[in-house]
Amino acid sequence: MTVALLLGSSALLHALSHGEQIIPREPLSELPYSVGVWKGKDLPLSPAIVAALNVTDHANRDYLDPSGVPVQLYIGYYASQRTGDTIHSPKNCLPGSGWEPIRSGHLSIEVQGGREITVNEYVIQKEQDREMVFYWYQDGGRVIASEYAAKFWMVSDAILRNRTDGALVRVVTPSSDGDANARSRLIRFTQDLFPRLNDILPN
């Protein structure tokens, strides 16, 4: 059923590929390096990785809080997903790089303006290293946790709005000080980041 849904949506996108609307936006390089108490620095990706991701634009940074504990932020933006350049799910990428999922679920976070967003929460481990991951899909002003819901809205937007742009947002922090502290750190960072992110990604 899942495979049929993905294949069907891919075929439909190809059938609808005609003069897609390209949405004006700011480049991700304009995302502030100061986000709340966090100070960011770029972590350049190799050209081979960027080519494999097929992203239109991306940002990959470490943000440090005053205690020096990092949160790594990755954003991959796709101006169009009609021709196979679709968002890569961390569910597939993390095991491929040696990280094994220990626990997964969803988490609701209240952000600016009283809005509540739902994100994926993963605890992953590689040998003795343990990290916590939040990730979500963002397109057309929506925040979506489910890969299948993201695919549904992409097809819906292709039909109704003539656009298939979207982004993956992923934040990662070490869990060496415990999962509760790691979760609290990612929640605070997400709350500080989201208003700036919402300004830069097309609605």
C-alpha positions as CSV (number, residue, x, y, z in Angstrom):
1,M,0.0,0.0,0.0
2,T,2.8,2.4,1.0
3,V,4.8,1.6,-2.1
4,A,1.7,2.0,-4.3
5,L,1.1,5.4,-2.8
6,L,4.6,6.6,-3.4
7,L,4.7,5.3,-7.0
8,G,1.3,6.7,-7.7
9,S,2.2,10.1,-6.4
10,S,5.4,10.1,-8.3
11,A,3.6,9.2,-11.6
12,L,1.0,11.9,-10.9
13,L,3.7,14.6,-10.4
14,H,5.4,13.7,-13.7
15,A,2.0,13.9,-15.5
16,L,1.5,17.4,-14.0
17,S,4.9,18.8,-14.7
18,H,4.2,21.9,-16.7
19,G,5.6,25.3,-16.0
20,E,5.7,25.0,-12.2
21,Q,5.5,28.2,-10.2
22,I,8.8,29.0,-8.6
23,I,8.2,30.8,-5.3
24,P,10.4,33.8,-4.4
25,R,12.4,33.3,-1.2
26,E,15.5,34.4,0.7
27,P,18.6,32.2,0.4
28,L,19.3,30.0,3.5
29,S,22.6,31.8,3.9
30,E,20.4,34.7,5.2
31,L,19.4,32.6,8.2
32,P,20.9,34.5,11.3
33,Y,24.0,33.2,12.9
34,S,22.7,34.5,16.3
35,V,19.5,32.8,17.3
36,G,18.4,33.6,20.8
37,V,21.4,32.7,23.0
38,W,22.8,30.4,20.3
39,K,25.8,31.4,18.1
40,G,26.2,29.6,14.8
41,K,29.0,28.6,12.5
42,D,28.9,26.9,9.1
43,L,29.8,23.2,8.6
44,P,30.4,23.0,4.9
45,L,29.2,19.8,3.2
46,S,31.3,18.1,0.5
47,P,30.3,18.7,-3.1
48,A,29.6,14.9,-3.4
49,I,27.1,15.0,-0.6
50,V,25.4,18.1,-1.9
51,A,25.1,16.5,-5.3
52,A,23.7,13.3,-3.8
53,L,21.0,15.3,-1.9
54,N,20.0,17.2,-5.1
55,V,19.0,20.2,-3.0
56,T,18.2,23.7,-4.4
57,D,19.7,25.3,-1.3
58,H,20.9,24.1,2.1
59,A,22.3,25.2,5.4
60,N,24.5,23.1,7.7
61,R,25.6,24.7,10.9
62,D,26.6,24.1,14.5
63,Y,24.9,26.4,17.0
64,L,26.4,26.7,20.5
65,D,24.7,27.8,23.7
66,P,26.7,29.7,26.4
67,S,27.7,26.4,27.9
68,G,29.3,25.3,24.6
69,V,27.0,22.3,24.0
70,P,26.2,22.1,20.2
71,V,23.0,21.8,18.3
72,Q,23.6,20.9,14.6
73,L,21.1,22.3,12.2
74,Y,20.6,21.0,8.7
75,I,18.0,22.5,6.3
76,G,17.6,21.1,2.8
77,Y,15.3,23.1,0.5
78,Y,13.9,21.9,-2.8
79,A,12.3,24.4,-5.2
80,S,10.6,21.6,-7.1
81,Q,10.1,17.9,-6.4
82,R,8.4,17.0,-9.7
83,T,11.4,15.4,-11.4
84,G,12.6,12.9,-8.7
85,D,14.6,15.5,-6.6
86,T,12.6,14.7,-3.5
87,I,13.5,15.1,0.2
88,H,15.6,12.4,1.7
89,S,14.1,11.1,4.9
90,P,16.5,10.9,7.9
91,K,14.9,7.5,8.7
92,N,16.9,6.2,5.7
93,C,20.0,8.4,5.9
94,L,20.9,8.0,9.6
95,P,21.3,4.2,9.5
96,G,23.3,4.5,6.3
97,S,25.8,6.6,8.1
98,G,26.2,4.1,11.0
99,W,23.6,5.5,13.4
100,E,21.0,3.1,14.8
101,P,17.6,4.3,16.1
102,I,17.1,3.5,19.8
103,R,13.7,5.1,20.2
104,S,11.4,7.2,18.0
105,G,8.1,9.1,18.4
106,H,6.5,12.5,18.0
107,L,6.7,15.6,20.1
108,S,4.6,18.7,20.2
109,I,6.3,22.0,20.7
110,E,4.7,25.4,21.4
111,V,6.3,28.1,19.3
112,Q,5.9,31.9,18.9
113,G,2.3,33.1,18.7
114,G,0.9,30.2,20.6
115,R,1.2,27.9,17.6
116,E,1.9,24.2,18.3
117,I,4.0,22.1,15.9
118,T,4.6,18.4,15.9
119,V,8.1,17.0,15.1
120,N,9.7,13.6,14.9
121,E,11.9,12.8,17.9
122,Y,14.6,10.1,17.5
123,V,17.3,8.8,19.9
124,I,20.2,7.4,17.9
125,Q,23.4,5.6,18.8
126,K,26.7,4.8,17.2
127,E,29.1,2.8,19.4
128,Q,29.3,4.8,22.6
129,D,27.9,8.1,21.1
130,R,24.2,8.8,21.7
131,E,22.3,11.7,20.2
132,M,18.8,13.1,20.0
133,V,17.3,14.2,16.7
134,F,14.2,16.4,15.9
135,Y,13.1,16.7,12.3
136,W,10.1,17.8,10.3
137,Y,9.1,18.8,6.8
138,Q,8.1,22.4,6.1
139,D,6.2,23.5,3.0
140,G,3.6,26.1,2.2
141,G,3.5,27.3,5.8
142,R,2.8,23.8,7.1
143,V,5.0,21.8,9.6
144,I,4.6,18.1,9.0
145,A,6.1,15.2,10.9
146,S,4.8,12.3,8.7
147,E,6.6,11.4,5.4
148,Y,3.3,10.2,4.0
149,A,1.5,13.4,5.0
150,A,4.3,15.4,3.4
151,K,3.9,13.4,0.2
152,F,0.1,14.0,0.2
153,W,0.4,17.7,0.6
154,M,3.1,17.9,-2.1
155,V,0.8,16.2,-4.6
156,S,-2.2,18.4,-3.4
157,D,-0.1,21.6,-3.9
158,A,1.0,20.4,-7.3
159,I,-2.6,20.1,-8.4
160,L,-4.1,23.1,-6.6
161,R,-1.3,25.6,-6.3
162,N,1.1,24.5,-9.1
163,R,4.1,24.2,-6.7
164,T,6.0,21.3,-5.1
165,D,8.6,23.2,-3.1
166,G,9.5,22.0,0.4
167,A,12.2,21.7,3.0
168,L,13.5,19.2,5.5
169,V,14.6,20.7,8.9
170,R,16.7,18.6,11.2
171,V,18.3,19.5,14.6
172,V,20.7,17.1,16.5
173,T,22.4,17.4,19.9
174,P,24.5,15.0,22.0
175,S,22.7,13.0,24.7
176,S,25.8,12.7,26.8
177,D,24.1,14.7,29.6
178,G,21.0,12.6,29.4
179,D,18.0,12.4,27.1
180,A,15.9,14.8,29.2
181,N,18.6,17.5,28.9
182,A,19.0,16.9,25.2
183,R,15.3,17.1,24.6
184,S,15.0,20.3,26.6
185,R,18.0,21.8,24.6
186,L,16.4,20.9,21.3
187,I,13.0,22.3,22.3
188,R,14.6,25.6,23.3
189,F,16.6,25.8,20.1
190,T,13.5,25.0,18.0
191,Q,11.5,27.7,19.7
192,D,14.2,30.2,19.1
193,L,14.8,29.1,15.5
194,F,11.3,28.7,14.3
195,P,10.3,32.4,13.9
196,R,13.4,33.1,11.8
197,L,12.9,29.9,9.8
198,N,9.3,30.7,9.2
199,D,10.4,34.1,7.7
200,I,12.9,32.5,5.3
201,L,11.0,29.4,3.9
202,P,8.2,30.2,1.5
203,N,4.6,30.1,2.9
